[in-house]
Amino acid sequence: MSIYAEILEYIVQGSYHTVNQLEVVQFYKIQVERAGQSQASFIERNFNQFVELNKQLHCCFPASELPRFPYKPLMGLFKERELARKRKDELNMYVKYLLNSSPPVAKSDLVYTFFHCFPNDERASGLPSPEAVSHTGKLSASTQLCISWESSKLSVMVKHVKNIFLPDGSTPDAYVKIYLLPDAERRTKRKTKVVPKSSNPTYNEILEYVGISGIDLSSRVIQLSVWSRQTLLGAVNIPLRTVKLDEEKWYRLGNSLV
């Protein structure tokens, strides 16, 4: 699906973590238009999320020609506002080049997900959907998986996680860990890489188990959890008998292991 995107405005916010430590964040409001959709959507991304996108694109497409990225120098709050104004134009050039690059890059899951309107983007235009909100009133954490089975091999494609935060509200260095239950000896542990400083990390990693028969499959449960170092960010148990194979699906994360 073809995408057109344009950054409309920027916001610079500063907050003190300690008396002398000021963290400054640049946010950008982006208008996104997709082929076949009559109405544009509006999303909000910060500069660090652009940095993460660029890093992951270089990892996934090392042989492709990618746009030059405007990296961020360390500057004070006053100069940050000037920098954000200049960076808006530079990022628009980056986005334009990216969305007009080769189809494997421009139509990749990384690009599609980055410009996708998640529930936390809807605050500018209305309230989030009820299913995206937990009983506490906060946006629910969730993970997107694609589970498949063929020739006695079970594959769990961990695509994305969204709306995860550390207890103090900061962004985690998150990874996904799974077990295939029952597993009394805990030998089925698999885990993804760590994605640093992101509340909406993208993994696109396949975690595999071999020697799983069709009969065995229906009695097994995927226990998935998301961690940042030793802190549990969310978890879900997925009975494989309830899963439609080869289908991408979002699973809501609870706040404890079962």
C-alpha positions as CSV (number, residue, x, y, z in Angstrom):
1,M,0.0,0.0,0.0
2,S,1.4,3.4,-1.0
3,I,1.8,6.0,1.7
4,Y,2.2,9.8,1.6
5,A,3.3,11.5,4.7
6,E,4.1,15.1,5.7
7,I,5.2,16.6,9.0
8,L,3.0,19.6,9.7
9,E,4.3,21.0,13.0
10,Y,6.7,20.4,15.8
11,I,6.5,20.6,19.6
12,V,9.5,20.8,22.0
13,Q,8.9,19.6,25.5
14,G,11.3,19.7,28.5
15,S,11.0,17.9,31.8
16,Y,13.4,17.6,34.8
17,H,14.3,14.1,35.9
18,T,16.5,15.6,38.6
19,V,17.2,19.1,39.7
20,N,20.0,19.5,37.2
21,Q,19.0,17.0,34.5
22,L,16.7,18.3,31.8
23,E,15.4,15.9,29.2
24,V,14.2,17.7,26.0
25,V,12.0,15.8,23.5
26,Q,11.1,16.9,20.0
27,F,7.6,15.8,18.8
28,Y,6.3,16.0,15.2
29,K,2.7,15.9,14.1
30,I,2.5,14.0,10.8
31,Q,-0.3,13.8,8.3
32,V,-0.5,10.3,6.7
33,E,-2.4,9.5,3.5
34,R,-2.7,5.9,2.2
35,A,-3.7,4.8,-1.2
36,G,-7.3,3.5,-1.2
37,Q,-8.3,5.5,1.9
38,S,-10.3,8.7,1.5
39,Q,-9.4,10.2,4.9
40,A,-6.0,11.2,6.1
41,S,-4.8,10.2,9.6
42,F,-2.6,12.2,12.0
43,I,0.1,10.6,14.1
44,E,2.7,11.9,16.5
45,R,6.3,10.7,16.6
46,N,9.3,12.0,18.5
47,F,12.8,12.4,17.2
48,N,14.1,9.3,19.0
49,Q,11.5,7.2,17.2
50,F,12.8,8.5,13.9
51,V,16.3,7.6,15.0
52,E,15.2,4.0,15.9
53,L,13.4,3.6,12.5
54,N,16.5,4.7,10.7
55,K,18.7,2.3,12.7
56,Q,16.4,-0.7,12.1
57,L,16.1,0.1,8.4
58,H,19.9,0.0,8.1
59,C,19.9,-3.4,9.9
60,C,17.2,-4.9,7.7
61,F,18.3,-3.4,4.4
62,P,22.1,-3.1,4.5
63,A,22.5,-3.2,0.7
64,S,19.8,-0.7,0.0
65,E,20.3,3.0,-0.6
66,L,18.6,4.8,2.3
67,P,18.2,8.5,2.9
68,R,20.7,10.5,4.9
69,F,19.5,10.9,8.4
70,P,19.7,14.2,10.4
71,Y,21.3,13.1,13.6
72,K,20.7,15.1,16.8
73,P,23.5,17.1,18.5
74,L,23.2,17.8,22.3
75,M,21.8,21.3,22.7
76,G,19.9,23.3,25.3
77,L,16.2,23.9,25.4
78,F,16.3,27.3,23.7
79,K,18.4,26.0,20.8
80,E,16.3,22.8,20.7
81,R,13.4,24.9,19.5
82,E,15.5,26.3,16.7
83,L,16.8,22.8,15.9
84,A,13.3,21.3,15.8
85,R,12.2,24.0,13.3
86,K,15.1,23.2,11.1
87,R,14.8,19.4,11.6
88,K,11.2,19.5,10.5
89,D,12.3,20.4,7.0
90,E,15.1,17.8,7.1
91,L,12.8,15.1,8.3
92,N,10.3,15.9,5.6
93,M,13.0,15.3,3.0
94,Y,14.0,12.1,4.8
95,V,10.4,10.9,4.8
96,K,9.8,11.8,1.1
97,Y,13.0,10.0,0.0
98,L,12.1,7.0,2.2
99,L,8.5,6.6,0.9
100,N,9.8,6.9,-2.7
101,S,12.7,4.4,-2.3
102,S,12.7,0.8,-3.6
103,P,9.5,-1.2,-2.9
104,P,11.2,-3.6,-0.5
105,V,12.1,-0.6,1.7
106,A,9.1,1.7,1.2
107,K,6.5,-1.1,1.6
108,S,8.3,-2.9,4.4
109,D,6.6,-3.7,7.8
110,L,9.0,-1.3,9.5
111,V,7.8,1.7,7.4
112,Y,4.2,0.6,7.4
113,T,4.2,0.3,11.2
114,F,6.0,3.5,11.8
115,F,3.3,5.5,10.0
116,H,0.4,3.4,11.4
117,C,-2.1,5.2,13.6
118,F,-1.9,3.5,17.0
119,P,-4.4,4.3,19.8
120,N,-2.0,6.7,21.5
121,D,-2.0,8.8,18.3
122,E,-5.8,9.3,18.6
123,R,-5.5,11.7,21.5
124,A,-5.2,14.6,19.0
125,S,-8.5,13.8,17.3
126,G,-10.6,12.0,19.9
127,L,-10.6,9.3,22.6
128,P,-9.0,5.9,22.0
129,S,-11.2,3.0,21.2
130,P,-12.7,1.2,24.3
131,E,-10.8,-2.1,23.5
132,A,-7.5,-0.2,23.6
133,V,-8.0,1.0,27.2
134,S,-7.5,-1.1,30.3
135,H,-9.7,-1.0,33.4
136,T,-7.3,1.5,34.9
137,G,-8.0,4.0,32.1
138,K,-4.5,3.6,30.6
139,L,-3.8,2.5,27.0
140,S,-3.3,-1.3,27.1
141,A,0.0,-2.9,26.2
142,S,-0.2,-5.4,23.4
143,T,1.9,-7.5,21.0
144,Q,1.4,-8.4,17.4
145,L,2.3,-12.0,16.5
146,C,2.0,-14.4,13.5
147,I,2.0,-18.0,14.6
148,S,2.4,-20.8,12.1
149,W,3.1,-24.6,12.0
150,E,4.3,-26.7,9.2
151,S,6.2,-30.0,9.1
152,S,6.4,-30.4,12.9
153,K,7.9,-26.9,13.2
154,L,6.1,-24.2,15.3
155,S,7.1,-20.6,14.4
156,V,6.2,-17.6,16.4
157,M,6.8,-14.3,14.5
158,V,7.1,-11.5,17.0
159,K,6.4,-8.4,15.1
160,H,5.6,-5.5,17.3
161,V,4.8,-4.5,20.9
162,K,3.1,-1.2,21.8
163,N,2.2,1.0,24.8
164,I,4.8,-0.4,27.2
165,F,6.4,1.7,29.9
166,L,8.5,1.3,33.0
167,P,6.8,1.9,36.4
168,D,8.1,5.5,36.5
169,G,6.6,6.2,33.0
170,S,9.9,6.2,31.1
171,T,10.6,4.2,28.0
172,P,12.0,0.6,28.4
173,D,14.8,-1.4,26.9
174,A,12.4,-4.2,26.0
175,Y,12.7,-7.7,24.8
176,V,10.1,-10.5,24.4
177,K,10.5,-13.9,26.0
178,I,8.4,-17.0,25.4
179,Y,8.0,-20.5,26.8
180,L,6.0,-23.4,25.3
181,L,4.0,-24.9,28.1
182,P,3.8,-27.4,29.7
183,D,7.5,-27.1,30.3
184,A,8.4,-28.3,33.8
185,E,12.2,-28.1,33.2
186,R,12.0,-24.6,31.5
187,R,13.9,-25.8,28.4
188,T,11.7,-24.0,25.9
189,K,12.8,-20.5,26.5
190,R,13.2,-18.3,23.4
191,K,13.7,-14.6,23.4
192,T,14.2,-11.7,21.0
193,K,16.9,-9.0,20.9
194,V,16.6,-5.9,23.1
195,V,15.1,-2.8,21.5
196,P,16.4,0.2,23.5
197,K,14.4,3.2,24.6
198,S,11.1,2.5,22.9
199,S,7.5,2.2,24.1
200,N,6.5,0.8,20.7
201,P,9.3,-1.5,19.7
202,T,9.5,-3.5,16.4
203,Y,11.2,-6.9,16.4
204,N,10.2,-8.9,13.3
205,E,11.9,-12.0,14.7
206,I,10.9,-15.6,14.3
207,L,11.2,-17.9,17.4
208,E,11.0,-21.6,16.5
209,Y,10.3,-25.0,18.0
210,V,10.9,-28.2,16.1
211,G,9.4,-31.7,16.7
212,I,6.0,-30.4,17.5
213,S,3.3,-32.8,16.2
214,G,-0.2,-31.8,15.2
215,I,-1.6,-33.7,18.1
216,D,0.9,-32.1,20.5
217,L,0.1,-28.6,19.1
218,S,-3.5,-28.5,20.4
219,S,-2.4,-29.1,24.0
220,R,0.4,-26.5,24.2
221,V,0.3,-22.9,25.4
222,I,2.6,-20.1,24.4
223,Q,3.6,-18.1,27.5
224,L,4.8,-14.7,26.3
225,S,6.2,-11.9,28.5
226,V,7.8,-8.6,27.8
227,W,10.8,-7.5,30.0
228,S,13.1,-4.6,30.5
229,R,16.1,-6.0,32.3
230,Q,14.4,-7.6,35.4
231,T,11.1,-5.6,35.2
232,L,8.1,-7.4,33.8
233,L,6.1,-5.1,31.4
234,G,3.4,-7.4,30.4
235,A,2.5,-11.0,29.7
236,V,-0.1,-13.2,28.1
237,N,-0.8,-17.0,27.8
238,I,-2.0,-18.1,24.3
239,P,-3.5,-21.6,24.0
240,L,-2.6,-22.9,20.6
241,R,-5.9,-24.6,20.1
242,T,-7.5,-21.1,19.9
243,V,-5.1,-19.7,17.4
244,K,-5.8,-19.2,13.7
245,L,-2.5,-20.1,12.2
246,D,-0.7,-17.8,9.7
247,E,-2.8,-14.8,10.8
248,E,-1.3,-11.6,12.2
249,K,-3.1,-10.7,15.4
250,W,-2.7,-8.3,18.3
251,Y,-2.8,-9.9,21.8
252,R,-3.4,-7.7,24.9
253,L,-0.8,-8.0,27.6
254,G,-1.7,-8.4,31.3
255,N,0.4,-7.2,34.2
256,S,1.4,-10.6,35.6
257,L,2.6,-14.1,34.6
258,V,0.0,-16.9,35.0
